Amino acid sequence: MYWPDWVMIGGICIIGAAIILSVWQYVLIARQVGEQKIPLATARRIGGARQDWFQGAGWFGLLLVTTSQAYQEVQRGARAQSIMLSLAAVAVGAFTCGLYSGRLLLRRQRLLETAAESRLDQSSGEA
């Protein structure tokens, strides 16, 4: 086995872990809401960021799998149509990973802005 095979195995493992963690997160949220520990809106907000992480990781795993498959097709001299289709799959995977990265960065930015505003509100309230 050479490196594209290891990349593909790693991608499959990442996809499997993301699916398991995502399902576990849904079960955890359902249990907390069912026991009335937290309201549904709060559970969705808390679980949303984690779901973005898990889904982004799943798409990253898929990107690794498609990239290694495209590399193997180029190495063995597959038809041009097959190579172009594999490259299109890599491009879609990279685009989707970028979308999830952007969502996570926006969540982080909103969190930092909210924290900064609350500090400003507290400091202006003390004066």
N, C-alpha and C positions, 0 to 999 in steps of 0.2 A: 504494500500500500504506500502511496506517495501522498503529498500534501493535499491535493484536491479531495481525496477520499476522507482525510481527517477533517477538512473544513466542512464537508458534507455531513459527516457524523456529528460534528459539533453543532451545526445548524439544526439538525434533527433533534438533538438533545435540548437545545434552547427552545425550540418550538414545543416540545413535550412539556418542559418545565413551565413555559408560559401558559399553556392550556391548563395544567394542573393548578397553578397558582391563581389563574383567573376564575376557575370554577370554585376553588376554595374561598376566594374573596366574595363571590356571590352568595355562597352558603353562609359565610360569616355575617354578611350584611343582613340576610334574611333572618338569621337567628337573632341578631340584636334588635331588629325592628319587631320581630314576632314577640320577643320578651319585653317590649316597650322600654328598652334601655335608652334608645335614641330615636328621635323622630326620623321619618322617612327622608325628608329633604336633607337633613344633616348626613344621613347614611349615604345618600347618593353623592353628595359633595365630597365626602371623605373617600368613598370608594371610587369616585371618578378618576382621581389622580392615579390611584394604584392601578386601575384598569388601563389607563393610558400607558403606564409603564409596562404592564404585562403584554398588552397588545403590540406596543412598539417593539418589545423584545421578540415576540412571535414573528413579526414582520422582518426583524433583523435576521432571525434564524432562517426564514424563507429566502432572504437576500443572499445569505451565505450558501444555501443549497443551490439556488439558481446560478450564482456566480461560478461555483465549482463545476456545475453541469455544463455551463457555457464554455468554460475553459477546457473541459474534457472533450467537448464536441470539436472545438478548434484544433486540439492536439491530434485527434484521430482523423481529421479531414472530412468532416461531415458536409452534407450539401449546404449550399449558401442559404437556402430558405430555412433550414433547421437552425443554422447559426444565427440568422437574423431574428428568428422567433425567440431564441434563447436570450439574445441581447435585449430584445424588447421586454422580456420578463425581468431581466436584471434592472432595466431602466424603471419599470413600474415599481419594483421592490424598493429601489433607491428613493423614488419619489414618495412612496408611502412612508418609508422610514423618516424622511424629511418632514412629512406632515406631522407625524407623532412627535418628533423632536421639537417642532415649532409649537405644538399644543403644550408640551411640557414646559418649554421656555416661557410661553405666555402665562401659564399658571404660576410659575415661579415669580415672574415680574409682577403679576397682580398681588401675590402674597407679600412681596417686599414693599410694594407701594402702599398696601393697606397697613402694614406694620409701621412704615414711616409716617403715614397720616395719623395713626393712633398716637405715636410718640409726640407729634406736633400738637395734637389736640390736648394731650396731657400736660405738655409744657406750657401751652397758652392758658390752660385752665388754672395752673398754679400761680400765674403772674397776676 
